[in-house]
Amino acid sequence: MDQNNETEFEEWEKDVEYLVGILKESFESTDARFSVDDLNDILYVELEGLDEYSEEEVIEIAEPILDVIELDFEDVILLPL
């Protein structure tokens, strides 16, 4: 991997980790992790305690965050950890 691609990847990874951190804080989770499905361009974010929220609450909390963060994923899927 050349230096430009490596730098871009590191910046992208920081952006994803920042998003996961904001979601973790917003849902008052004690643990979070993420994975990326490159083939389908989907980001999966697993959050501890997410199952304590209704679907409507999840949408209400996550939608404004996902609208502001400019990551180029086809979809972001939140899952309980």
C-alpha positions in Angstrom: 0.0 0.0 0.0 1.5 3.3 -1.0 1.7 6.2 1.5 -1.3 8.1 0.1 -3.6 5.1 0.3 -2.3 4.2 3.8 -2.9 7.8 5.0 -6.4 7.8 3.5 -7.2 4.5 5.1 -6.0 5.7 8.5 -8.2 8.8 8.2 -11.1 6.7 7.2 -10.6 4.4 10.1 -10.4 7.4 12.5 -13.7 8.7 11.1 -15.3 5.3 11.6 -14.0 5.0 15.2 -15.2 8.5 15.8 -18.7 7.6 14.6 -18.7 4.4 16.7 -17.6 6.5 19.8 -20.4 9.0 19.3 -23.0 6.2 18.9 -21.6 4.4 22.0 -21.9 7.6 24.0 -25.3 8.4 22.7 -26.7 5.0 23.6 -24.8 5.0 26.9 -23.1 1.8 26.0 -20.2 0.4 27.9 -18.8 -1.5 24.9 -19.0 -1.2 21.2 -17.3 -2.7 18.1 -17.7 -2.5 14.4 -17.1 -4.4 11.3 -17.3 -3.6 7.6 -18.8 -5.6 4.8 -16.7 -4.2 1.9 -18.5 -6.2 -0.7 -21.9 -4.6 0.2 -20.4 -1.4 1.6 -22.2 -1.8 4.9 -20.9 -0.7 8.3 -22.1 -2.9 11.2 -22.0 -1.3 14.7 -22.6 -3.4 17.7 -23.5 -1.6 20.9 -23.9 -3.0 24.4 -27.3 -2.2 25.7 -28.9 -1.3 22.4 -31.6 -3.9 23.0 -32.9 -1.7 25.8 -34.1 0.8 23.3 -37.2 0.6 21.1 -36.8 0.8 17.4 -38.3 4.2 17.4 -35.8 5.4 20.1 -32.9 4.0 18.1 -33.9 5.8 15.0 -34.6 9.0 17.0 -31.1 8.9 18.5 -29.0 7.6 15.6 -30.6 9.3 12.6 -29.3 12.8 13.3 -25.8 11.5 14.0 -25.7 9.4 10.8 -27.0 12.4 8.8 -24.1 14.6 10.0 -21.3 12.1 9.7 -20.2 11.9 6.1 -19.0 8.4 5.7 -19.5 6.7 2.3 -21.4 3.6 3.3 -24.5 2.2 1.5 -25.9 1.4 5.0 -25.1 1.6 8.6 -26.7 -1.2 10.7 -26.8 -1.0 14.5 -26.9 -4.3 16.4 -27.0 -5.2 20.1 -23.7 -6.5 21.5 
